Amino acid sequence: MPDSESFLVTVPIEWKLEKYSTDMRKFPSVQDYIRELVRRDIEAFEKEAANDAKK
């Protein structure tokens, strides 16, 4: 596994993030859900940067 960093993420309680991520989205934990969101965002950013570099 690659090196990793830890961050504290705070969200409004009314978001009910734990229920959404584990019950509705079926992730094992809120951390896994956030990790997936960040991974997707980084991949989209890298793809966009690669497309911009081609122009």
N, CA, C and O of each residue as an XYZ file, in Angstrom:
220
protein
N       0.852     -1.184      0.000
C       0.000      0.000      0.000
C       0.892      1.240      0.000
O       1.883      1.286      0.730
N       0.551      2.251     -0.815
C       1.369      3.459     -0.849
C       1.264      4.237      0.463
O       0.354      4.028      1.264
N       2.216      5.128      0.649
C       2.155      6.001      1.826
C       0.844      6.771      1.810
O       0.261      6.999      0.751
N       0.389      7.166      2.979
C      -0.871      7.906      3.045
C      -0.771      9.011      4.084
O       0.141      9.038      4.911
N      -1.732      9.920      4.018
C      -1.841     11.007      4.983
C      -3.204     10.906      5.643
O      -4.151     10.369      5.069
N      -3.287     11.424      6.841
C      -4.563     11.451      7.550
C      -5.063     12.879      7.646
O      -4.285     13.807      7.865
N      -6.366     13.048      7.483
C      -6.995     14.357      7.574
C      -8.264     14.234      8.406
O      -8.926     13.197      8.409
N      -8.583     15.292      9.096
C      -9.844     15.362      9.819
C     -10.848     16.034      8.893
O     -10.609     17.140      8.407
N     -11.967     15.368      8.650
C     -13.011     15.916      7.794
C     -14.230     16.165      8.666
O     -14.707     15.262      9.352
N     -14.727     17.384      8.636
C     -15.898     17.753      9.416
C     -17.020     18.136      8.467
O     -16.830     18.946      7.560
N     -18.188     17.548      8.681
C     -19.359     17.865      7.854
C     -20.539     18.174      8.774
O     -20.567     17.725      9.920
N     -21.506     18.934      8.280
C     -22.689     19.234      9.103
C     -23.414     17.946      9.485
O     -23.527     17.029      8.672
N     -23.894     17.878     10.700
C     -24.566     16.677     11.196
C     -25.820     16.373     10.385
O     -26.201     15.209     10.255
N     -26.468     17.398      9.838
C     -27.692     17.157      9.070
C     -27.436     16.426      7.753
O     -28.382     15.968      7.113
N     -26.204     16.311      7.348
C     -25.875     15.550      6.134
C     -26.082     14.053      6.349
O     -26.281     13.313      5.386
N     -26.038     13.606      7.584
C     -26.202     12.180      7.903
C     -25.291     11.322      7.034
O     -25.717     10.342      6.422
N     -24.033     11.720      7.001
C     -23.057     11.104      6.108
C     -22.843      9.623      6.390
O     -22.680      8.835      5.458
N     -22.843      9.237      7.659
C     -22.626      7.821      7.970
C     -23.758      6.961      7.404
O     -23.502      5.925      6.790
N     -24.991      7.380      7.606
C     -26.133      6.634      7.082
C     -26.078      6.592      5.553
O     -26.309      5.545      4.950
N     -25.780      7.714      4.941
C     -25.736      7.770      3.482
C     -24.642      6.873      2.918
O     -24.884      6.101      1.991
N     -23.438      6.975      3.478
C     -22.312      6.239      2.901
C     -22.368      4.740      3.166
O     -21.989      3.948      2.303
N     -22.828      4.346      4.326
C     -22.828      2.913      4.642
C     -24.147      2.235      4.295
O     -24.136      1.113      3.788
N     -25.271      2.871      4.549
C     -26.562      2.244      4.275
C     -26.990      2.397      2.815
O     -27.387      1.427      2.170
N     -26.907      3.604      2.314
C     -27.409      3.860      0.965
C     -26.376      3.551     -0.116
O     -26.722      2.974     -1.147
N     -25.123      3.922      0.099
C     -24.089      3.718     -0.913
C     -23.327      2.411     -0.716
O     -22.551      2.005     -1.582
N     -23.545      1.756      0.417
C     -22.989      0.429      0.714
C     -21.458      0.394      0.832
O     -20.836     -0.625      0.529
N     -20.856      1.496      1.266
C     -19.423      1.488      1.563
C     -19.235      0.922      2.962
O     -20.122      1.067      3.803
N     -18.092      0.275      3.235
C     -17.859     -0.289      4.567
C     -17.788      0.776      5.667
O     -18.108      0.499      6.824
N     -17.369      1.991      5.304
C     -17.242      3.056      6.304
C     -17.311      4.417      5.621
O     -17.197      4.523      4.400
N     -17.497      5.439      6.420
C     -17.478      6.808      5.906
C     -16.106      7.104      5.301
O     -16.011      7.757      4.262
N     -15.043      6.621      5.951
C     -13.686      6.850      5.456
C     -13.514      6.280      4.052
O     -12.914      6.928      3.194
N     -14.028      5.091      3.808
C     -13.926      4.493      2.479
C     -14.697      5.306      1.446
O     -14.245      5.462      0.312
N     -15.847      5.819      1.830
C     -16.643      6.646      0.924
C     -15.890      7.929      0.559
O     -15.803      8.289     -0.615
N     -15.354      8.610      1.558
C     -14.600      9.851      1.309
C     -13.362      9.550      0.483
O     -13.029     10.307     -0.428
N     -12.676      8.456      0.786
C     -11.486      8.058      0.025
C     -11.829      7.869     -1.457
O     -11.072      8.290     -2.332
N     -12.964      7.240     -1.729
C     -13.401      7.021     -3.116
C     -13.725      8.343     -3.809
O     -13.372      8.540     -4.972
N     -14.390      9.237     -3.102
C     -14.702     10.546     -3.687
C     -13.429     11.315     -4.041
O     -13.343     11.920     -5.110
N     -12.462     11.292     -3.161
C     -11.201     11.990     -3.409
C     -10.459     11.333     -4.567
O      -9.916     12.028     -5.425
N     -10.430     10.015     -4.599
C      -9.756      9.302     -5.695
C     -10.360      9.683     -7.040
O      -9.635      9.963     -7.994
N     -11.685      9.694     -7.115
C     -12.356     10.054     -8.366
C     -12.053     11.492     -8.766
O     -11.846     11.780     -9.945
N     -12.026     12.386     -7.796
C     -11.755     13.787     -8.085
C     -10.327     13.971     -8.604
O     -10.100     14.729     -9.547
N      -9.373     13.280     -7.991
C      -7.987     13.371     -8.443
C      -7.855     12.811     -9.854
O      -7.170     13.401    -10.690
N      -8.496     11.690    -10.129
C      -8.442     11.117    -11.478
C      -9.041     12.072    -12.509
O      -8.491     12.227    -13.599
N     -10.158     12.711    -12.176
C     -10.783     13.665    -13.096
C      -9.865     14.860    -13.324
O      -9.744     15.341    -14.451
N      -9.225     15.339    -12.280
C      -8.297     16.464    -12.397
C      -7.125     16.093    -13.294
O      -6.737     16.870    -14.165
N      -6.557     14.904    -13.083
C      -5.423     14.465    -13.894
C      -5.815     14.306    -15.369
O      -5.039     14.649    -16.261
N      -7.008     13.791    -15.615
C      -7.483     13.622    -16.979
C      -7.672     14.986    -17.649
O      -7.298     15.180    -18.805
N      -8.254     15.920    -16.906
C      -8.455     17.263    -17.430
C      -7.118     17.949    -17.725
O      -6.963     18.618    -18.747
N      -6.164     17.775    -16.821
C      -4.826     18.366    -17.024
C      -4.147     17.760    -18.247
O      -3.479     18.474    -18.995
N      -4.306     16.466    -18.462
C      -3.711     15.805    -19.624
C      -4.360     16.320    -20.912
O      -3.668     16.533    -21.908
N      -5.675     16.521    -20.900
C      -6.356     17.057    -22.066
C      -5.937     18.496    -22.360
O      -5.798     18.880    -23.521
N      -5.735     19.288    -21.311
C      -5.272     20.667    -21.486
C      -3.861     20.715    -22.046
O      -3.526     21.606    -22.826
N      -3.035     19.757    -21.647
C      -1.650     19.719    -22.122
C      -1.574     19.380    -23.611
O      -0.624     19.764    -24.294
N      -2.579     18.658    -24.109
C      -2.609     18.274    -25.522
C      -2.967     19.450    -26.422
O      -2.667     19.427    -27.615
N      -3.599     20.467    -25.870
C      -4.064     21.611    -26.672
C      -2.928     22.536    -27.032
O      -3.143     23.546    -27.703
